[in-house]
Amino acid sequence: MAGDEREKAHCLVVPAAAQGHFTPLLQFSKRLIPKRIRVTLALTRFIHSTMTVTAQSGIHIDTISDGFDHSGLILQDPEHYSQTFRRVGSETLTDLIRKQSESRHPVHCIIYDASMPWFLDVAKRFGIVGAAFLTQSCAVNAIYYHLREGTIKRPVVSDPAAGTLVIDGLPPLEVSDLPSFIWDDLHTEFLAAHLRQFSNDGADWVFCNTVYQLELEAVDWLTKQWLINFRTIGPTIPSFYLDKQIPDDKDYDISIFNPQNQTCMNWLQSKPDGSVVYVSFGSLARLSPQQTEELYFGLKNSNHYFLWVVRESEVAKLPKEEYLSGEKGLVVSWCSQLQVLASGKVGCFVTHCGWNSTLEALSLGVPMVAMPECGDQLTNAKFIKDVWKTGVRAEADDGKGIMWGMIKREVIERCIREVMEGEETRRNADKWGKIIKEAVVEGGSSDKNTEDFATSLINFAETFQFSC
Ligand code: UDP
């Protein structure tokens, strides 16, 4: 292959158009480069034109179209969005493969978000390798697989005798521990997107952003059922926070929001180690004004320092209290969450349990207070509390996520105190942090899976002849 002599094969990496989906693919790409793979990240034109991309890591960037170059992902009509992305995305990806291959860099593989299985058809048309990438936990994927197979049926009800769902590969679950898309009837296209992931039966590889040791029963079960080449390669967190083997890999390099890093780090520096409650609900979750107020009083009454990320779109919901910008609390619109979690100052992370946030807290050994909103966050909260035991769950008054129920200030205060002032969740968080780091160092479970893929791809590239 022309270009850098070290590059022995070329992957096009196609993420879905949401921050929580493209950062894992970008980070996985960074792990491939030292393994002699050239990587071109194919971003949608909209994302490319609106986001700050600061990649220093040798990744090449090019664009395709989702059909919405000026507006991007339309959350109001996700079905229309997916159908258009399928058609326009397949055409423009085909053009990109031809362009790359004719200009000295033949493409040998497409790694694509598993919710867009139509890109596997593009790979097969060119006779190249297709690798699907799952961005959620393996347990969540196993639950969706059960739904596809009919071992979980909609509408979902628990066994009234047992009071729980007992299904292979998973711990006993309440209905409210399942991804809400299965029972809430509000997110039918999101549910369809998750089920679509299993249309990747013909993929040469299926990667999951998790660590084998974190959910080995679910990984073993799904691997056996699905009969695909299923591999765990996570966590997709910058090397600096894990194994420090990839120079300059200190950040996610792409962000939709502008972080107020200096303000955060200056404020944190003046606080004792482990004394700060960090609060963030990720890039999408929206709390009601009443829930925002309950959270504020829960934080205030716990009497601990807090650093609270409130996105600009949410600021109007904050109570007008002077205390918010006082000595005890700092509110910012965005921060580098990794830097904050790794600062040593954070004693507890109040989180909506997005999978990336969950993996980050587990990797950096930070215990959590789980306040899931909807979707897979409910299942992640279950694992945080009952499987890894690295946190507690602040229960909403109706036992579901905060999209439906309300978590009262007393519950939030009690949970924060339990984590900040207790020992057990911290001890477990330390333990899991070490296990995760071992998975990514050379020879660890995730590193080995990545190495197997790179070796196999290089072998493929040696004999592959590109033809249009
Ligand atoms: N994040 C960040 N700064 C913030 C809040 C969040 O960098 O102030 C990042 C966080 O590190 C994580 C991502 O945003 O990587 C959120 O992803 P997650 O899957 O947890 O939730 P989502 O935004 O998809 O709901």
Residues whose N, C-alpha, C, O or C-beta is under 5 A from the ligand:
A	BS01	UDP	G20 S280 F281 G282 S283 L284 V309 W334 C335 S336 Q337 L338 G354 W355 N356 S357 T358
